Amino acid sequence: MTATIADLAAGYRDGSRSPVEAAEECLTAIGALDGRVGAWQAVYPDEARAAAGAAEVAVASARDSGASLGPFFGVPFALKDIVDVEGRVTTAGSAEWADRVSPATAVIAQRLLDAGGILLGKTKTVEFAMGGWGTNQHMGTPWNPWDPAVLRTPGGSSSGSGAAVASGMTPCAVGTDTGGSVRLPAALCGIVGLKTTEGLLPIDGIVPLSHTLDTPGPLARTVLDAALMFDAMLGTSPAEVERHWLAGAGRYGALRAALEGGLGGRRIGCLSDAERAGVDAAQLAAYDAALELLAGMGAEVAPFDPPTSFEEMKNTRFVIVTAESYHYYGEMMENPASKVDERVRARVLPGASISASEYIAAMVQRRVDLAEFAEAFEGFDAMVTPTTPMLPLPVDEADETNTPALFTRAANFLALCSTTVPTGVSPAGPGGGLPTSIQFMCRGGDETLSLTLAAAYEAARGPMPTPPLWAGG
């Protein structure tokens, strides 16, 4: 599947592409590649073909009548297997839930279907979305498509969504992000991911990890595709999205203006010297090159030290997620007979020792931290960091007692939005040829700005190569 969402939408309009063809390309790619990549928990070929056939008729009719169906109509997509679809099994990555049938369809899934999307199936996840490396002891760890020889971390918890999009088995997929779970797989698999503002998209019908911090978001191969899918997830009128996109209005007007006019007048925060410590050399080199490119586009790039360090936000501020995950899964994790991922059990069980007073104190502290950050961030439009401090690691070298989420958890804790975009690949050689990435963190509700900055950078960066495990190659 080499086509992007934008490619498909344009092809449907001029008749050069068809939904049936697009769905078959995806299903063929899944059949050819997923035995190696292992990104999918379940595939729905019969339903996808039926939906594609209906979409084909509708697309042909719209071409004849001049009607607008919207850019997501007829686009194949995947759902992370914590998103419910009525009558379908949602395992949430847990062998304990291997037969759990969803009672209703999640709101965001229904919106994508209502926009004309073709659901291909469900993608693998870390159990209950509690982990950043992308591993799963019982349900399988997807293979990062950038290294055909070594099983490397695909990023989590939306591991299957990242690997499926990166390998070309689907143009886009839904992920969820509580501490980086959209952005980490996007970064480690070399694609684009959008962490949306807390509360902007409904979480009804999504298996919870932390109801306070859970946020769904799109994974795609380009920033434009992420924006188009985001609009579909918002439930924006398909005709309005298409009109804005084609006319360069709304958020698409902002994207076009940045592509044409550069980033003059934008002030972007970058890591201070203290925060750069411990970042992998290849990642840091790619980050510095990205900052230089942003400055060359007219942005003012200046160091920004958050009032609370990234390390502190990664560790002590995660008590909210630990307490809330224990609320949902503590009984299962306490049972030694439960067939659960032992790394996830170890992350959830500490929630038993968090008192109500400590939990409330953490929620109160969050309000203080939000106010302090907002004050310190005055005068900045965005902060740019590496998405992860390291490149994709061999799975057997990943420290499961730690996390790659050093720079991502802050966006969740501070109620920001953030777009992750690849910066390229590391130099060839042993352990080389792996994706590097940055994220554009903006104030909550500023998705358009975050996407705009990422799109401008993406265009200046130039094309990304495809990974060795790629359906189009």
Secondary structure, DSSP 8 states (H G I E B T S, - for coil): ----HHHHHHHHHHTS--HHHHHHHHHHHHHHHHHHH--EEEE-HHHHHHHHHHHHHHHHHHHHHT----TTTT-EEEEETTB--TTSB--TT-GGGTT-B-SS--HHHHHHHHTT-EEEEEE--SGGG--SS---TTT-----TT-SSS-B---SSSHHHHHHHHTTS-SEEEEEESSSTTHHHHHHHTSEEEE--TTTS--TTB--S-TTT-EEEEEESSHHHHHHHHHHHHT--HHHHHHHHHHT-HHHHHHHHHHHH--TT-EEEE--HHHHTT--HHHHHHHHHHHHHHHHTT-EEEE---SS-HHHHHHGGGHHHHHHHHHHHHHHHH-TTS---HHHHHHHGGGGG--HHHHHHHHHHHHHHHHHHHHHTTT-SEEEEESSSS---BGGG--TTS-S-TTTHHHHHTT-EEEEEEEEE--SSTT-S-EEEEEEEE-TT-HHHHHHHHHHHHHHH------SS-TT-
